[in-house]
Amino acid sequence: MSSSAILPADHPTIATGKVGVLLVNLGTPDAPDAGAVRRYLAEFLSDKRVVEIPSLVWQPILRGIILRTRPQKSAHAYQQVWTPEGSPLAAITAAQARALQGRLGDAAIVRHAMRYGKPAVAGELDALIEAGCERILVAPLYPQYCAATTASVLDAMADWIKARRRLPALRTLPPYGDDAQTIATLHTDLSRQIAALDFDPEVLLLSYHGMPERTLFLGDPYHCHCRKMSRLLGDAFATSHPGMRLVTSFQSRFGRAKWLEPATDTVLLEEAGRGTKKVAIAAPGFSADCLETLEELAIRGKEDFIGAGGTHFAALACLNAGDAGMDLLESLVRRELAGWI
């Protein structure tokens, strides 16, 4: 007797046997206005992985000061980079998911989520389950591990696990910033962009998102991962661009605590002050262009450098959903899906 013959007539159809991939990036407001930014920041800055201050101390500061003052300023910044498809980060991450789906074909179902904002991690995992995925790879799109990014994605996954009865087999994408293919892809793509400039950079500034310095001393490997990526890229560029210096910096300082140094804005001013005229800046710790690359680096960074005496400045694009970046992402995902597809 077949298994279908013993099922009740009203038994629901349940999809099974599929493999899923969930790409996850940080998040973004739904709109470039103060209300949407306030909602986004309230969720983002309430994550204890992001701000490691006791809630009784932090929440009054967040609700009483930061959420009253910062959203308007951040909304203005978002307005400068917003696209017809919405936030650059949201649009690019969605494009990455579509491109990866095209590359994987029927082997896996690909969706994307944002750690903060929409689409939410829990909802997208539910959608994969509903589609029949019994094995899911959750892929945080952060080349370097950081508790405030990678671990926070895993927290969201853990919260989903605790609230669900039916669960799939789960894997997660490990940090990949020192992967040989990552370094080769970044070196090739950045070299291509540099060759297209109308000037030869004296300095290639590699700008990573900053973190409070205390996280380093508490054991977070993020700073070490960034420095290792810079060292490996430096080795590659030493051969291809021997006359160009590579400098590492950290951007997006927030609050009064001491952050990882040197700071990107400070380095740009110091380079101009010592006579450097031509700078290119890249953000190899970002898998997709976003507010931090398109506004903080490309707009404010240029203003700082040119205003301090520089003459040529270029902000280089992230890998995004281009062929080189998708070749890398497909390779990383296929490796982690080994034995499943």
Number of C-alpha atoms within 10 A of each C-alpha: 5 6 6 9 8 8 10 8 8 6 8 8 6 9 12 13 9 19 24 26 26 21 24 25 25 21 21 26 22 16 16 22 18 21 16 17 22 22 16 21 22 18 12 19 18 18 16 15 18 16 14 14 12 9 14 8 9 16 16 11 13 18 14 11 11 16 19 13 14 15 22 17 12 17 19 13 20 26 15 13 17 18 11 7 9 17 23 20 22 25 19 20 26 17 16 25 22 15 19 23 18 13 14 15 11 12 14 22 21 24 24 25 27 22 25 25 19 17 17 16 27 19 13 20 25 16 14 22 22 13 17 18 23 19 22 25 22 26 25 28 24 22 23 25 22 21 18 19 20 25 14 20 25 18 16 15 18 12 13 17 15 9 10 10 8 9 17 18 10 13 14 19 19 17 17 18 21 19 14 10 16 22 21 15 17 20 19 16 20 22 15 11 14 18 12 10 14 9 14 16 23 17 19 23 22 23 26 26 21 20 24 19 15 13 18 16 9 8 10 17 15 21 22 13 20 24 16 15 23 25 16 18 20 22 15 17 20 14 9 13 15 11 13 16 15 20 17 22 23 23 23 16 18 11 7 7 11 12 20 20 18 15 19 26 21 16 19 23 19 14 18 20 14 10 11 19 19 20 26 24 27 22 25 28 20 22 23 24 22 23 20 20 26 21 18 18 24 20 17 16 23 24 15 18 26 19 12 17 16 22 14 19 21 22 21 23 20 21 22 19 22 14 12 15 20 18 15 17 22 17 14 18 19 14 12 18 21 8 7 14 13
